[in-house]
Amino acid sequence: MEIFAKCFGGSNGNKEPSTTIEQLCHRFSLPQLQKSTDNFDESRSSDGEASAIRIVHFKNEILLLCQLHHPNLISLIGFCDEKEEKMVVYEYMPNRSLSDQLYKRDSHSNSPVLPWKKRLEISIGAARGLHYLHTGAKNTILHRNIKLKNILLDENLVPKLTSLAFSFKGQKFSSKPKPIEVDLVIGTHGYMAPEYMMLGRVSDKLDVFSFGVVLVELVCGKTPSKIFQIIWEEMEKDQNNNTVDVSENDPNIDTSDEDDQYTDESEDDQNGRKIHSWHMGKGVKNIVERGNGERIIDPNLVGKIGAECWKVYIDIAEPCLNEDENERPAMGEVEVELERALELQEQAEANNELLHPNITSN
């Protein structure tokens, strides 16, 4: 209970929280939570006090969320720690996760398709939350598990980052924080940066990489594995038509036959070639520039993205996914560029200049 004791000001895990912490983070009893949730039935919440409860590595999450406050971070209501039950109680997010909004609309028919402008606004809010984690506290906070499922949406579709259970404090904030090496790699396949998977090296640029995957998913409306599949199909089409062989001309495409235990959600073709998450941005950009944007872009967005907006958006998403962590932008830069993309989109809509996504400005 060491971390728990640090958070709540005592050496004994059974001690009650201090008055100050109690005001910030209420301690619930297990019967209270069972009653308010109908024994943890996710379909209901009583007394109009809607909340989300997760059984997690909650000590770390409580320690962080008690100290962090930002409009784009989930709010902590309280916790429960008794009878081997460890739970964190969050504010309720009625629009669930960004993943639900993009991929599970059939089960939530009341949710309309997210328009492109709203997706930009959500990406900006999530970027602000992540920028705050990296620079807004005394120590850099490294999330380590950024993905669509961990971006929740409130009643107004304002995004809030969640799942800080595996996050940790880095060094005291500096403009150039040094990477940290960890023994245990925790994350989600398809979102983990290569230096993290292969070397256990963690820095703010790990979160930037994961956020780059989120940006690609937002515009494609497809999971990473589906995006990989389309990129491969387009590459094979090029080869069959005796056009440019992407795998031979692009040094980022791995054509080796060696088995790579760190390949995250890679897709192998019959020749043993692999494509990794850090190829997503370049692959999507190439497909659009060749005039096949309708294959990769979310069908709901075809013809609804301004050309200048698209250029700014993809030109910040692509470097987020750079294999070299030192070449990735900081989250502050990502936030600024996304805000610029939104401004350009608003101008395009006002001037009725929306173009098919495979048409980009020169």
Beta strands, then each sheet from edge to edge (+ up, - down):
strand 1: 26-27
strand 2: 51-54
strand 3: 76-82
strand 4: 85-91
strand 5: 139-142
strand 6: 151-153
strand 7: 159-161
strand 8: 168-172
strand 9: 180-181
strand 10: 201-202
strand 11: 267-268
strand 12: 274-275
strand 13: 305-306
strand 14: 354-355
sheet 1: 1+ 3+ 4- 2+
sheet 2: 5+ 8-
sheet 3: 6+ 7-
sheet 4: 9+ 10-
sheet 5: 11+ 12-
sheet 6: 13+ 14-
end
